Amino acid sequence: MSIENIVKEIVTSGGHNPDDKSIVDNVTPQGRDTVAGMKPITIRIPDDRLRSNRITLRHNLVKAFRSAGLDPKDANVSESIIPIEVKEAAVDLEGTKYRIYFKKSGKQTPPTAEDESLVCYALSARQKKGKAITAQDLIGTFDDVHADKTLEECIERLPDDWLDSAIDRANGLFKSKFAPKRGSHFHRGSKEVKQLGEVFKKVRKTYMDGKFTNLDINKWNPSDIWISNGMIKFNKDNYEEVAQINLELEKRFVDRSFYGVSLKKSTGDVTYEHVPAAKELPKDQRPKVSIKKTMSQTFKEFNDIQVKFVIDYGGKEVEIQFRTFGGDTHQGNITKFSGQSSQAVHGKIAPYDAYIPTSVISTFKSDHGEPLKRLGDFKNIKESYERKNLLQQQAFSDYAAMATGFLMTLDKRGKPKDWDEGGFENHKAGLHKGRGFASKIMGLQLAAMVKIMTNEQKGDFFRSVIAYASSRIPGLSSVHIKNK
């Protein structure tokens, strides 16, 4: 029996279709039809199969080849599951030689906890070996790793390309100027990291007079793993303000006794860069900001849920939308940032209202009355859309009238003659009409506030929300490193 027929037989016995090219294909994992003079075969097991299925399949193939009188050998290449090299039996001519790869199929995004924990294990292996590692070095004990996922869980759940990335990121960090000191420990979800989180929960209440009491920790420090050297303990009773813990992290970063690493998938020669604590720039160094375009802020566009601004941010075009993202809340989202990678896009801006100047709010009150609260009023607006009783009907009319007033401020063409005086009676943005109605009103309120800002206030507002979305909040965001 030929090698290809043996492969088909074993794959079939494992419950897979060998004629499906997404499972068995005569190319390398990279799509080449030859490799080092050999004919490649790549076997991809669907993502709902565990890694052990591929190991079992490899074992069964080796056994079948030997039963057929062939001599399968391990390929001398770095892969999480070592490929098989085997030569076809031939009577007169030299037999064709094959290299058989074992990969997990699918391109699903791997579980975050497993990916970050695996980088910790790879860093430990790199520290232990003292030189660049491969997947085969992920063996032995890992007493210097404090992660919430075991090595077995990581390897079991992660696709092979993410295993390769973890190895490359570990090798890259040890080649960089941020290399861990000898004897370092690697943390993901450890008690030390949780202690640090408790410190942040306390001190965030003091930032900007308590306007950020629910601030996400990633806006303060987006590190996914932490590296320590020596005894580390954080007691929240020792800190009262953000500046105190930021100063300690700065000192520990300099002596490499404790520092954070923000991770993203990278392969090859991975490099790292220093991200310093965010500080307020002098006025002459701040990016110049102007509004190039507004969207969904006219009577004609009232049914579009997404209130948007296109901003010139120091020569770069940034698009920001303000809408609901589910639940009973309203927030901003960067949907375009020219010159930035896809990872820099989709930065969320929850507490945008914290950056609206008090003078603007006072002027707004004079024109439109008491502002609606971003969190507290959203649910009430949404529920009023149902108009199930007299109270809801009246509330709906009041909210719709407010929205009409916002549009009068925003739309220089004024209210159309055929505008329904009931106001937003036919609003139908999104599948969840009540939520879309609430989102539109909150977005129009913000747009009306931006409209009455001075140019300087507009610049400060959009610089602040962009900094928030990018986790570069002056006086708050702290030092870390990240891989490119």
PAMIMI-259538 format. One record per residue (C-alpha): residue number from 1; residue in one letter; chain; z negated, y negated, x. Coordinates in nm, 4 decimals. Example, Ala and Ser with C-alpha at 12.3 -4.5 7.8 and 13.67 -1.06 7.14 Angstrom:
  rodo  timar  ropa        zz        yy        xx
     1      a     A   -0.7800    0.4500    1.2300
     2      s     A   -0.7140    0.1060    1.3670
//
This chain:
  rodo  timar  ropa        zz        yy        xx
     1      m     A    0.0000    0.0000    0.0000
     2      s     A    0.0888   -0.3470    0.1307
     3      i     A   -0.1737   -0.6090    0.2118
     4      e     A   -0.0640   -0.8285   -0.0783
     5      n     A   -0.0907   -0.5366   -0.3214
     6      i     A   -0.4375   -0.4493   -0.1918
     7      v     A   -0.5417   -0.8114   -0.2487
     8      k     A   -0.4062   -0.7999   -0.6050
     9      e     A   -0.5877   -0.4751   -0.6779
    10      i     A   -0.9253   -0.6009   -0.5523
    11      v     A   -0.8896   -0.9381   -0.7283
    12      t     A   -0.7992   -0.7589   -1.0529
    13      s     A   -1.1017   -0.5312   -1.0212
    14      g     A   -1.3164   -0.8447   -0.9966
    15      g     A   -1.1983   -0.9588   -1.3374
    16      h     A   -0.9408   -1.2171   -1.2226
    17      n     A   -0.5672   -1.2545   -1.2698
    18      p     A   -0.3952   -1.2153   -0.9285
    19      d     A   -0.0653   -1.3488   -1.0673
    20      d     A   -0.2269   -1.6856   -1.1394
    21      k     A   -0.1445   -1.9048   -0.8393
    22      s     A   -0.4575   -2.1080   -0.8958
    23      i     A   -0.6494   -1.7888   -0.8056
    24      v     A   -0.4250   -1.6175   -0.5466
    25      d     A   -0.1621   -1.8179   -0.3600
    26      n     A    0.0364   -1.7596   -0.0402
    27      v     A   -0.0619   -2.0865    0.1241
    28      t     A   -0.3586   -2.2165    0.3220
    29      p     A   -0.6272   -2.4155    0.1362
    30      q     A   -0.4412   -2.7257    0.2584
    31      g     A   -0.1090   -2.6006    0.1148
    32      r     A    0.0678   -2.4810    0.4346
    33      d     A    0.2770   -2.1642    0.4155
    34      t     A    0.2031   -2.0555    0.7725
    35      v     A   -0.1004   -2.0791    0.9977
    36      a     A   -0.1031   -1.9914    1.3689
    37      g     A    0.1936   -1.7598    1.3187
    38      m     A    0.0243   -1.5770    1.0322
    39      k     A    0.0996   -1.5620    0.6617
    40      p     A   -0.1851   -1.7156    0.4613
    41      i     A   -0.3398   -1.6029    0.1352
    42      t     A   -0.5978   -1.8200   -0.0376
    43      i     A   -0.8186   -1.6629   -0.3035
    44      r     A   -0.9940   -1.9137   -0.5296
    45      i     A   -1.2693   -1.7972   -0.7606
    46      p     A   -1.3258   -2.0185   -1.0686
    47      d     A   -1.6226   -2.2543   -1.0621
    48      d     A   -1.8230   -2.0521   -1.3118
    49      r     A   -1.8519   -1.7782   -1.0526
    50      l     A   -2.1280   -1.7878   -0.7923
    51      r     A   -2.0601   -1.7861   -0.4199
    52      s     A   -2.1941   -1.4303   -0.4059
    53      n     A   -1.8889   -1.3192   -0.6073
    54      r     A   -1.6624   -1.4360   -0.3261
    55      i     A   -1.8779   -1.2650   -0.0655
    56      t     A   -1.8635   -0.9429   -0.2677
    57      l     A   -1.4874   -0.9748   -0.3067
    58      r     A   -1.4482   -1.0241    0.0693
    59      h     A   -1.6617   -0.7170    0.1362
    60      n     A   -1.4507   -0.5104   -0.1048
    61      l     A   -1.1298   -0.6297    0.0606
    62      v     A   -1.2520   -0.5313    0.4070
    63      k     A   -1.3481   -0.1893    0.2735
    64      a     A   -1.0083   -0.1439    0.1046
    65      f     A   -0.8176   -0.2472    0.4178
    66      r     A   -1.0097    0.0022    0.6306
    67      s     A   -0.9506    0.2751    0.3738
    68      a     A   -0.5784    0.2001    0.4083
    69      g     A   -0.5985    0.2486    0.7871
    70      l     A   -0.5855   -0.1227    0.8673
    71      d     A   -0.8098   -0.3129    1.1100
    72      p     A   -0.9414   -0.6337    0.9445
    73      k     A   -1.1185   -0.8841    1.1710
    74      d     A   -1.3126   -1.2082    1.1261
    75      a     A   -1.1008   -1.5172    1.1900
    76      n     A   -1.2300   -1.7478    1.4624
    77      v     A   -1.2410   -2.0545    1.2376
    78      s     A   -1.5227   -2.2534    1.0787
    79      e     A   -1.5459   -2.1812    0.7062
    80      s     A   -1.8436   -2.1238    0.4765
    81      i     A   -1.6992   -1.7754    0.4079
    82      i     A   -1.5161   -1.6519    0.7189
    83      p     A   -1.1493   -1.5704    0.6526
    84      i     A   -1.0141   -1.2206    0.7246
    85      e     A   -0.7245   -1.1610    0.9639
    86      v     A   -0.5393   -0.8331    0.9147
    87      k     A   -0.2016   -0.6958    1.0266
    88      e     A    0.0375   -0.5078    0.7975
    89      a     A    0.1087   -0.1495    0.8990
    90      a     A    0.4689   -0.1059    1.0273
    91      v     A    0.6734    0.1874    1.1538
    92      d     A    0.9457    0.0270    1.3630
    93      l     A    0.8689   -0.3473    1.3653
    94      e     A    0.5604   -0.5505    1.4399
    95      g     A    0.3698   -0.5817    1.1110
    96      t     A    0.3137   -0.9175    0.9417
    97      k     A   -0.0258   -1.0638    1.0141
    98      y     A   -0.2232   -1.2315    0.7341
    99      r     A   -0.5156   -1.4708    0.7234
   100      i     A   -0.7051   -1.4532    0.3941
   101      y     A   -0.9214   -1.7477    0.2811
   102      f     A   -1.1979   -1.7445    0.0183
   103      k     A   -1.2476   -2.0720   -0.1685
   104      k     A   -1.4119   -2.1920   -0.4872
   105      s     A   -1.1618   -2.3319   -0.7353
   106      g     A   -1.1920   -2.6557   -0.9269
   107      k     A   -1.2657   -3.0138   -0.8296
   108      q     A   -1.5873   -3.0704   -1.0175
   109      t     A   -1.8326   -3.3229   -0.8812
   110      p     A   -2.1156   -3.1225   -0.7254
   111      p     A   -2.4787   -3.1619   -0.8281
   112      t     A   -2.6207   -3.4648   -0.6477
   113      a     A   -2.9537   -3.3017   -0.5601
   114      e     A   -2.7828   -3.0064   -0.3909
   115      d     A   -2.5442   -3.2251   -0.1911
   116      e     A   -2.8168   -3.4553   -0.0613
   117      s     A   -3.0537   -3.1674    0.0139
   118      l     A   -2.7779   -2.9853    0.1999
   119      v     A   -2.7261   -3.2862    0.4284
   120      c     A   -3.0975   -3.2593    0.5148
   121      y     A   -3.0542   -2.8927    0.6114
   122      a     A   -2.7442   -2.9788    0.8141
   123      l     A   -2.9334   -3.2552    0.9985
   124      s     A   -3.2118   -3.0078    1.0737
   125      a     A   -2.9622   -2.7547    1.2085
   126      r     A   -2.7959   -3.0250    1.4217
   127      q     A   -3.1336   -3.1337    1.5608
   128      k     A   -3.2254   -2.7727    1.6397
   129      k     A   -2.8963   -2.6886    1.8121
   130      g     A   -2.8696   -3.0098    2.0105
   131      k     A   -2.4941   -3.0348    1.9642
   132      a     A   -2.2305   -3.0337    1.6908
   133      i     A   -2.2773   -2.7622    1.4306
   134      t     A   -2.0593   -2.5573    1.1973
   135      a     A   -2.1447   -2.3893    0.8679
   136      q     A   -2.2519   -2.0778    1.0594
   137      d     A   -2.5449   -2.2736    1.2072
   138      l     A   -2.7128   -2.3103    0.8682
   139      i     A   -2.9480   -2.0197    0.9342
   140      g     A   -3.3092   -1.9643    1.0253
   141      t     A   -3.6109   -2.1704    0.9207
   142      f     A   -3.6120   -2.5366    0.8309
   143      d     A   -3.9718   -2.6514    0.8664
   144      d     A   -3.8550   -3.0103    0.9214
   145      v     A   -3.6786   -3.0293    0.5826
   146      h     A   -3.8666   -3.1521    0.2757
   147      a     A   -3.6114   -3.1216   -0.0050
   148      d     A   -3.6326   -3.0302   -0.3707
   149      k     A   -3.3503   -2.7763   -0.3428
   150      t     A   -3.3467   -2.4673   -0.1221
   151      l     A   -3.0620   -2.4013    0.1188
   152      e     A   -2.9602   -2.1034   -0.0929
   153      e     A   -2.9392   -2.3199   -0.4064
   154      c     A   -2.7252   -2.5746   -0.2230
   155      i     A   -2.4759   -2.3246   -0.0827
   156      e     A   -2.4634   -2.1336   -0.4107
   157      r     A   -2.3726   -2.4342   -0.6225
   158      l     A   -2.1609   -2.6540   -0.3926
   159      p     A   -1.7839   -2.6183   -0.3444
   160      d     A   -1.6750   -2.5411    0.0105
   161      d     A   -1.5351   -2.8881    0.0759
   162      w     A   -1.8771   -3.0399    0.0071
   163      l     A   -2.0358   -2.7968    0.2520
   164      d     A   -1.7846   -2.9137    0.5118
   165      s     A   -1.8686   -3.2748    0.4284
   166      a     A   -2.2424   -3.2154    0.4740
   167      i     A   -2.1769   -3.0688    0.8198
   168      d     A   -1.9529   -3.3613    0.9162
   169      r     A   -2.2034   -3.6197    0.7923
   170      a     A   -2.4832   -3.4572    0.9929
   171      n     A   -2.2740   -3.4404    1.3092
   172      g     A   -2.1639   -3.7990    1.2564
   173      l     A   -2.5171   -3.9334    1.2200
   174      f     A   -2.6293   -3.7717    1.5457
   175      k     A   -2.3291   -3.9285    1.7231
   176      s     A   -2.4135   -4.2747    1.5878
   177      k     A   -2.6573   -4.5349    1.7176
   178      f     A   -2.8793   -4.4445    1.4211
   179      a     A   -2.9337   -4.0868    1.5422
   180      p     A   -3.2735   -3.9410    1.4448
   181      k     A   -3.5337   -3.9225    1.7210
   182      r     A   -3.6285   -3.5788    1.8516
   183      g     A   -3.8724   -3.4082    1.6185
   184      s     A   -3.7645   -3.5963    1.3071
   185      h     A   -3.8105   -3.4678    0.9518
   186      f     A   -3.5592   -3.4979    0.6687
   187      h     A   -3.6606   -3.5836    0.3127
   188      r     A   -3.5056   -3.5592   -0.0311
   189      g     A   -3.7488   -3.5808   -0.3233
   190      s     A   -4.0503   -3.5164   -0.0988
   191      k     A   -4.4035   -3.6399   -0.1663
   192      e     A   -4.3528   -3.9200    0.0865
   193      v     A   -4.0422   -4.0395   -0.0966
   194      k     A   -4.2280   -4.0211   -0.4281
   195      q     A   -4.5127   -4.2280   -0.2787
   196      l     A   -4.2585   -4.4909   -0.1780
   197      g     A   -4.1222   -4.4888   -0.5313
   198      e     A   -4.4692   -4.5568   -0.6694
   199      v     A   -4.5026   -4.8551   -0.4347
   200      f     A   -4.1745   -4.9962   -0.5628
   201      k     A   -4.2713   -4.9516   -0.9285
   202      k     A   -4.5765   -5.1659   -0.8595
   203      v     A   -4.4236   -5.4459   -0.6529
   204      r     A   -4.1068   -5.4892   -0.8631
   205      k     A   -4.3260   -5.6450   -1.1323
   206      t     A   -4.3832   -5.9440   -0.9051
   207      y     A   -4.0153   -6.0166   -0.8326
   208      m     A   -3.8715   -6.3251   -1.0093
   209      d     A   -4.1854   -6.3709   -1.2178
   210      g     A   -4.1643   -6.0241   -1.3680
   211      k     A   -3.8072   -6.0444   -1.4984
   212      f     A   -3.7237   -5.7081   -1.3365
   213      t     A   -4.0115   -5.4864   -1.4481
   214      n     A   -3.7722   -5.1985   -1.5272
   215      l     A   -3.5487   -5.2451   -1.2243
   216      d     A   -3.3849   -4.9233   -1.1012
   217      i     A   -3.5068   -4.8206   -0.7566
   218      n     A   -3.1471   -4.7909   -0.6318
   219      k     A   -3.1064   -5.1678   -0.6704
   220      w     A   -3.3909   -5.2052   -0.4232
   221      n     A   -3.2832   -4.9303   -0.1878
   222      p     A   -2.9928   -4.6904   -0.2633
   223      s     A   -3.0907   -4.4361    0.0032
   224      d     A   -3.0360   -4.0742   -0.1004
   225      i     A   -3.2290   -3.9157    0.1852
   226      w     A   -3.4950   -4.0426    0.4267
   227      i     A   -3.5671   -3.9600    0.7906
   228      s     A   -3.9203   -3.9739    0.9305
   229      n     A   -4.0744   -3.9376    1.2736
   230      g     A   -4.4496   -3.9118    1.2912
   231      m     A   -4.7097   -3.9338    1.0150
   232      i     A   -4.5839   -4.1168    0.7064
   233      k     A   -4.7906   -4.2133    0.4042
   234      f     A   -4.7412   -4.4894    0.1485
   235      n     A   -5.0376   -4.6052   -0.0603
   236      k     A   -4.9410   -4.8397   -0.3428
   237      d     A   -5.2831   -5.0096   -0.3216
   238      n     A   -5.1769   -5.1559    0.0140
   239      y     A   -4.8859   -5.3556   -0.1292
   240      e     A   -4.8696   -5.6445   -0.3744
   241      e     A   -4.5191   -5.7896   -0.3269
   242      v     A   -4.1691   -5.6672   -0.2507
   243      a     A   -4.1687   -5.8649    0.0746
   244      q     A   -4.4568   -5.6549    0.2104
   245      i     A   -4.2934   -5.3149    0.1688
   246      n     A   -3.9572   -5.4548    0.2813
   247      l     A   -4.1151   -5.5847    0.6020
   248      e     A   -4.2711   -5.2455    0.6738
   249      l     A   -3.9384   -5.0674    0.6145
   250      e     A   -3.7725   -5.3148    0.8508
   251      k     A   -4.0240   -5.2371    1.1271
   252      r     A   -3.9944   -4.8628    1.0718
   253      f     A   -3.6160   -4.8869    1.0762
   254      v     A   -3.6268   -5.0549    1.4179
   255      d     A   -3.8489   -4.7846    1.5730
   256      r     A   -3.6822   -4.5028    1.3701
   257      s     A   -4.0128   -4.3827    1.2305
   258      f     A   -3.8840   -4.3971    0.8702
   259      y     A   -3.5448   -4.5043    0.7373
   260      g     A   -3.3133   -4.4295    0.4492
   261      v     A   -2.9529   -4.3087    0.4361
   262      s     A   -2.7145   -4.3744    0.1479
   263      l     A   -2.4605   -4.0920    0.1266
   264      k     A   -2.1094   -4.0468   -0.0029
   265      k     A   -1.8618   -3.7667    0.0544
   266      s     A   -1.6817   -3.8071    0.3883
   267      t     A   -1.5142   -3.5621    0.6233
   268      g     A   -1.3877   -3.5630    0.9781
   269      d     A   -1.5337   -3.8127    1.2221
   270      v     A   -1.7959   -3.9690    0.9935
   271      t     A   -1.9416   -4.3039    1.0990
   272      y     A   -2.2412   -4.5042    0.9769
   273      e     A   -2.3197   -4.8722    0.9302
   274      h     A   -2.6361   -5.0781    0.9079
   275      v     A   -2.7041   -5.2462    0.5716
   276      p     A   -2.9693   -5.5118    0.6346
   277      a     A   -3.2144   -5.6385    0.3763
   278      a     A   -3.0426   -5.8857    0.1441
   279      k     A   -3.1378   -6.2452    0.2104
   280      e     A   -3.0314   -6.5653    0.0381
   281      l     A   -2.7370   -6.7182    0.2224
   282      p     A   -2.7237   -7.0915    0.3005
   283      k     A   -2.5128   -7.2792    0.0452
   284      d     A   -2.2256   -7.3354    0.2874
   285      q     A   -2.1998   -6.9593    0.3532
   286      r     A   -2.2026   -6.8395   -0.0075
   287      p     A   -1.8745   -6.7105   -0.1538
   288      k     A   -1.7050   -6.9720   -0.3705
   289      v     A   -1.6843   -6.8584   -0.7309
   290      s     A   -1.4619   -6.9712   -1.0159
   291      i     A   -1.3538   -6.8202   -1.3490
   292      k     A   -0.9828   -6.7339   -1.3434
   293      k     A   -0.9567   -6.5825   -1.6907
   294      t     A   -1.1653   -6.4867   -1.9932
   295      m     A   -1.0864   -6.2067   -2.2388
   296      s     A   -1.1998   -6.1153   -2.5912
   297      q     A   -1.3511   -6.4582   -2.6470
   298      t     A   -1.1224   -6.5940   -2.9214
   299      f     A   -1.0909   -6.5489   -3.2977
   300      k     A   -0.7718   -6.3539   -3.2405
   301      e     A   -0.9513   -6.1034   -3.0169
   302      f     A   -1.2733   -6.0716   -3.2174
   303      n     A   -1.2201   -5.6992   -3.2752
   304      d     A   -1.2140   -5.6214   -2.9020
   305      i     A   -1.5596   -5.5009   -2.8022
   306      q     A   -1.5348   -5.5830   -2.4300
   307      v     A   -1.6068   -5.9453   -2.3437
   308      k     A   -1.4614   -5.9901   -1.9937
   309      f     A   -1.4453   -6.2425   -1.7116
   310      v     A   -1.1999   -6.2366   -1.4220
   311      i     A   -1.3675   -6.4091   -1.1286
   312      d     A   -1.2349   -6.5502   -0.8023
   313      y     A   -1.5140   -6.4425   -0.5677
   314      g     A   -1.4490   -6.5928   -0.2269
   315      g     A   -1.0779   -6.5145   -0.2586
   316      k     A   -1.1310   -6.1678   -0.4060
   317      e     A   -1.0617   -6.0893   -0.7692
   318      v     A   -1.3535   -5.9364   -0.9563
   319      e     A   -1.3400   -5.8253   -1.3200
   320      i     A   -1.6686   -5.7993   -1.5080
   321      q     A   -1.7054   -5.6719   -1.8635
   322      f     A   -2.0129   -5.7072   -2.0835
   323      r     A   -2.0634   -5.4419   -2.3503
   324      t     A   -2.2751   -5.1495   -2.4629
   325      f     A   -2.2644   -4.8242   -2.2703
   326      g     A   -2.4378   -4.6233   -2.5395
   327      g     A   -2.7891   -4.6509   -2.6732
   328      d     A   -2.9331   -4.9780   -2.7972
   329      t     A   -2.8662   -5.1935   -2.4954
   330      h     A   -2.6094   -5.4358   -2.3597
   331      q     A   -2.5135   -5.4835   -1.9959
   332      g     A   -2.2427   -5.5851   -1.7521
   333      n     A   -2.0146   -5.3640   -1.5464
   334      i     A   -1.7813   -5.4426   -1.2564
   335      t     A   -1.4476   -5.2823   -1.3438
   336      k     A   -1.2404   -5.4278   -1.0614
   337      f     A   -1.3232   -5.5615   -0.7154
   338      s     A   -1.0197   -5.6256   -0.4966
   339      g     A   -1.0478   -5.4970   -0.1410
   340      q     A   -1.3323   -5.2604   -0.2314
   341      s     A   -1.3271   -4.8809   -0.2535
   342      s     A   -1.3655   -4.7038   -0.5856
   343      q     A   -1.7321   -4.6436   -0.4975
   344      a     A   -1.7920   -5.0200   -0.5074
   345      v     A   -1.6585   -5.0452   -0.8612
   346      h     A   -1.8540   -4.9697   -1.1802
   347      g     A   -2.1719   -5.1346   -1.0572
   348      k     A   -2.3911   -5.1859   -1.3632
   349      i     A   -2.5680   -5.5162   -1.4366
   350      a     A   -2.8477   -5.4531   -1.6841
   351      p     A   -3.0781   -5.7607   -1.6738
   352      y     A   -2.8013   -6.0236   -1.6499
   353      d     A   -3.0057   -6.2489   -1.8778
   354      a     A   -3.2615   -6.2944   -1.5985
   355      y     A   -3.0048   -6.5065   -1.4118
   356      i     A   -2.9308   -6.7532   -1.6945
   357      p     A   -3.0782   -7.0955   -1.6040
   358      t     A   -3.3547   -7.2267   -1.8311
   359      s     A   -3.1640   -7.5536   -1.8769
   360      v     A   -2.8682   -7.3593   -2.0187
   361      i     A   -3.0937   -7.1723   -2.2599
   362      s     A   -3.2386   -7.5054   -2.3791
   363      t     A   -2.8915   -7.6482   -2.4455
   364      f     A   -2.7897   -7.3245   -2.6179
   365      k     A   -3.0918   -7.3482   -2.8509
   366      s     A   -2.9865   -7.6972   -2.9547
   367      d     A   -2.6355   -7.5760   -3.0463
   368      h     A   -2.6973   -7.2244   -3.1785
   369      g     A   -3.0701   -7.1689   -3.2309
   370      e     A   -3.2978   -6.9140   -3.0671
   371      p     A   -3.0994   -6.6748   -2.8418
   372      l     A   -3.0777   -6.3083   -2.9339
   373      k     A   -3.2687   -6.0833   -2.6937
   374      r     A   -3.0551   -5.8392   -2.4971
   375      l     A   -3.2900   -5.5484   -2.5582
   376      g     A   -3.5002   -5.6342   -2.8598
   377      d     A   -3.2293   -5.7561   -3.0992
   378      f     A   -2.9453   -5.5153   -3.0223
   379      k     A   -3.0762   -5.2400   -3.2494
   380      n     A   -3.1354   -5.4830   -3.5373
   381      i     A   -2.7792   -5.6169   -3.5150
   382      k     A   -2.6385   -5.2644   -3.5040
   383      e     A   -2.8343   -5.1492   -3.8073
   384      s     A   -2.7423   -5.4573   -4.0104
   385      y     A   -2.3770   -5.3522   -3.9970
   386      e     A   -2.4507   -5.0692   -4.2398
   387      r     A   -2.5513   -5.3192   -4.5135
   388      k     A   -2.7392   -5.0516   -4.7080
   389      n     A   -2.9720   -5.2976   -4.8798
   390      l     A   -3.0131   -5.6672   -4.9505
   391      l     A   -3.2125   -5.7294   -4.6318
   392      q     A   -2.9433   -5.5710   -4.4141
   393      q     A   -2.6706   -5.7576   -4.6024
   394      q     A   -2.8426   -6.0882   -4.5360
   395      a     A   -2.9076   -5.9979   -4.1708
   396      f     A   -2.5435   -5.9002   -4.1263
   397      s     A   -2.4279   -6.2322   -4.2731
   398      d     A   -2.6633   -6.4222   -4.0412
   399      y     A   -2.5472   -6.2359   -3.7300
   400      a     A   -2.1808   -6.2738   -3.8302
   401      a     A   -2.2323   -6.6458   -3.8784
   402      m     A   -2.3872   -6.6694   -3.5340
   403      a     A   -2.0877   -6.4880   -3.3834
   404      t     A   -1.8515   -6.7247   -3.5624
   405      g     A   -2.0466   -7.0153   -3.4148
   406      f     A   -2.0127   -6.8651   -3.0645
   407      l     A   -1.6365   -6.8352   -3.1158
   408      m     A   -1.6182   -7.1982   -3.2284
   409      t     A   -1.7725   -7.2920   -2.8928
   410      l     A   -1.5402   -7.0631   -2.6971
   411      d     A   -1.2018   -7.0884   -2.8740
   412      k     A   -1.0459   -7.4305   -2.8176
   413      r     A   -0.7872   -7.3562   -3.0874
   414      g     A   -1.0612   -7.3468   -3.3479
   415      k     A   -1.1100   -7.1209   -3.6465
   416      p     A   -0.7871   -6.9930   -3.8074
   417      k     A   -0.7188   -7.0976   -4.1664
   418      d     A   -0.7173   -6.7372   -4.2814
   419      w     A   -1.0469   -6.6510   -4.1078
   420      d     A   -1.2679   -6.4466   -4.3391
   421      e     A   -1.5618   -6.6748   -4.4197
   422      g     A   -1.7738   -6.3621   -4.4517
   423      g     A   -1.7448   -6.3479   -4.0752
   424      f     A   -1.6782   -6.0217   -3.8947
   425      e     A   -1.6619   -5.8376   -4.2262
   426      n     A   -1.3826   -5.6230   -4.0865
   427      h     A   -1.5102   -5.5834   -3.7331
   428      k     A   -1.4132   -5.2332   -3.6217
   429      a     A   -1.4287   -5.2128   -3.2404
   430      g     A   -1.5088   -4.8661   -3.1120
   431      l     A   -1.5934   -4.5395   -3.2837
   432      h     A   -1.9479   -4.6565   -3.3560
   433      k     A   -1.8756   -4.9731   -3.5501
   434      g     A   -2.2338   -5.0950   -3.5779
   435      r     A   -2.2884   -5.0599   -3.2028
   436      g     A   -1.9545   -5.2284   -3.1367
   437      f     A   -2.0524   -5.5122   -3.3700
   438      a     A   -2.3824   -5.5641   -3.1839
   439      s     A   -2.2114   -5.5421   -2.8461
   440      k     A   -1.9537   -5.8018   -2.9438
   441      i     A   -2.2156   -6.0479   -3.0681
   442      m     A   -2.4283   -6.0104   -2.7524
   443      g     A   -2.1172   -6.0525   -2.5372
   444      l     A   -2.0069   -6.3648   -2.7240
   445      q     A   -2.3562   -6.5111   -2.6908
   446      l     A   -2.3430   -6.4660   -2.3139
   447      a     A   -1.9919   -6.6142   -2.3023
   448      a     A   -2.1144   -6.9165   -2.4991
   449      m     A   -2.3961   -6.9643   -2.2477
   450      v     A   -2.1549   -6.9382   -1.9535
   451      k     A   -1.9315   -7.1928   -2.1257
   452      i     A   -2.2022   -7.4621   -2.1155
   453      m     A   -2.3030   -7.3935   -1.7537
   454      t     A   -2.2067   -7.6381   -1.4832
   455      n     A   -1.9632   -7.5105   -1.2193
   456      e     A   -2.2539   -7.4736   -0.9769
   457      q     A   -2.4540   -7.2756   -1.2331
   458      k     A   -2.1548   -7.0513   -1.3045
   459      g     A   -2.1206   -6.9821   -0.9334
   460      d     A   -2.4886   -6.8964   -0.8986
   461      f     A   -2.4808   -6.6754   -1.2095
   462      f     A   -2.1806   -6.4660   -1.1084
   463      r     A   -2.2902   -6.4408   -0.7433
   464      s     A   -2.6243   -6.3086   -0.8697
   465      v     A   -2.4852   -6.0481   -1.1095
   466      i     A   -2.2328   -5.9283   -0.8488
   467      a     A   -2.5136   -5.8997   -0.5919
   468      y     A   -2.7194   -5.7038   -0.8459
   469      a     A   -2.4324   -5.4643   -0.9200
   470      s     A   -2.3779   -5.4121   -0.5469
   471      s     A   -2.7508   -5.3507   -0.4776
   472      r     A   -2.7565   -5.6610   -0.2576
   473      i     A   -3.0160   -5.8673   -0.4427
   474      p     A   -3.1486   -6.1501   -0.2206
   475      g     A   -3.5184   -6.1119   -0.1498
   476      l     A   -3.5284   -5.7653   -0.3049
   477      s     A   -3.2759   -5.5133   -0.1672
   478      s     A   -3.4082   -5.3508    0.1522
   479      v     A   -3.2700   -5.2126    0.4785
   480      h     A   -3.0883   -4.8783    0.5028
   481      i     A   -2.7794   -4.7204    0.6555
   482      k     A   -2.4774   -4.5682    0.4841
   483      n     A   -2.1875   -4.3487    0.5893
   484      k     A   -1.8303   -4.4704    0.5631
//
